[in-house]
Amino acid sequence: MSLELKVLYEDEELVVMKAPTDEELVDLVYNFIRSKGRPVTWKELRDSFSGIAGEDRLRKALSKLRMRGDIVELRGGRYATLDMPGVVEELEERRRKRMLREALSLEWKLYGSPPRRRKGVEATN
């Protein structure tokens, strides 16, 4: 991963860079996700930014990006931008399933919960 961090000192054996501010970290995380071109897992982010930012700062940056609407969180702790392939479809599927679940929940509230089956007893109709 290539990061544009300010180099404070450099010799043959050592390179010292300035740690990013919170706003710079938000931009770095966003650019990293976009450069991958596919949804990125939390583990990938954590591994790529280890030594640069702690997990708390990384979570804070992800939270800011999600609040701004720059990225979305997918199933399995993956983060992606809306223009990545398959992301919009996955979000639509999740929204559709949530609406169905809410409709069933409302129906159960109105008409009572479905009868529970006891183990070993078959339903008769």
N, C-alpha and C positions, 0 to 999 in steps of 0.2 A: 504494500500500500504506500503510495507516495503522498506525503503530507507536506503542505506548504507552511512549515513552522520556521520561525526566525532562528537562525544558527547563531549562538552566542560565542562558541569557541569550537575550533576544529583542529585536530592534528592527525597524525597517522593512525593512532590507536583509539581516539576518543572524539565524539561529536556531542556537544552540549547544545540543546535547543530550548527555547523558551516555551513553557507550557501554554496551551491556548486558553484564552478567557472563555467564560461561559458562552458568549455569543459566537466566538470563533469556533467553539466546539460544536455548537448547533449547526453551523455551516459545514464543518468538516464531516459530521455524521450524515447530513443530507447529501453532500457530494459523494461520500463513500457509497451510500445506498444507490444513488443514481448511476454511479460508475459501474456497479455490479450488473445492472440491467436485469436483475431478477430479485425476487424477495430475499431478504437477508435475515438470518436467524439471530437471536440474541447472543448465542455462543460465538458466531462469527464476529459480531460487533465487539463483544467483550475481548476476544482474542486479538482483534486488530487494533483496539485502542488501549490494550494493556500497556502500562508504562507511560501513557500519555494522559489518561484520565481514569479516575476510579469509577466503580460501578454506579455509585450514587450520582455522580455528575453525568454519566452516560444516560442513566434513566431520566434525569432531569432534561437533558437535551432531547431525548426521544419524546418526552411528554410535551415539550414546547412545540416540536414539529407536528405532533398529532393535534394539539390544540389549534395550531395555525392552519391545519388541513393540508400540510405539505406531504405527509405520509399517513398511511393507515396501518393498523395492526391486523394481521390475518390470523387464521387458526394456527396453532403450533408455535406461537411467539415469533412469527415472521413479520418483518416490516417491509413495506413497499410503497412506491409512489403510484398514483392512480393511472399513470400512462404505461405502466408495465403490463406485458401481455398476461391475460387471465385474471387480473386483479379485480376489474369491474364485475366480471362474471361471478367471481367468488363472493364478492360483497352482495351482489343481487341475490345469489342463492341463500346466503346467510340471512338477508332481510326477509326473503320469502318464507324461510323456515321459521323465523321469529314471529312473523305475522300469523302463520298457521298455528304455532304454539300458543300465541296470545288468544286466538280465536277459540281454540279448544279449551283453554283455561276459562274464558268467559262463558262458554257453553256449560262447562262443568259447574261454574258458580250459579248459573241460572237454573239448570235442571238437576243439579246434584252430581256428585262424582259417579263415574261408571262403577257398576258392581264389581267387587273384588272376587276373584276366583280363589277357592281354597285349594290347597295342594291335594292332588289325587282325586278331585271331584271335577267331572266334566260338565260343561255347560249344556243345558237341554233347551231346545227351542222347538 
